[in-house]
């Protein structure tokens, strides 16, 4: 089995999580994963926020942000998906709008610690998590997650291979490049809008400066005229 491509696997894992949400049976969750009870930092939640399923691009953005941190590899992303679906089966809960982010954080933390064999809370990952939730909350998620799966963190080679080839098939049957292109287009449009805004500000500033310069010239001319008249009077 060849080394999985990071970008391709991230797209496939995003699709798999999105499908878990889209084709769920209900909205059964647990308190520790419920974002309504444990909202993220700096996130403004509207009343109807959890009434609708997240778009694929929203899931993709969150997965990208999570796995772009140092040491989070494509292999870790695959194991994260395995753990996510394992906790869903063990506790009989649904991956739904209210819990998918916190479930993913729990699965990624366990996978990161066990699969990559790195010390938990390595600096880049710690900084990423601290931008979302507190360390205490993350520890609570991890402890509950491990308890829910009965501390069954084993990933046999056969299971890993199954998920690997399933994800490759998912990519083959869909068009992840369209998702990436759309996101790139959105970023380009956003950047262009910001640039236009800056340009307008610069043009406005230049107009003000020209106006001030003109006022200064007129003021200087008036002053010279007044001085000239005073000299004539003398």
Secondary structure, 3 states (H helix, E strand, C coil): CCCCCHHHHHHHHHHHHHHHHHCCCCCCCCHHHCCCCCCCCCCCCCCCHHHCCCCHHHHHHHHHHHHCCCCCCHHHHHHHHHHHHHHHHHHCCCCCCCCHHHHHHHHHHHHHHHHCCCCCCCHHHHHHHHCCCCHHHHHHHHHHHHHHCCCCCCCCHHHHHHHHHHHHHHHHHCCHHHHHHHHHHHHHHHHHHHHHHHHHHHHHHHHHHHHHHHHHHHHHHHHHHHHHHHHHHC
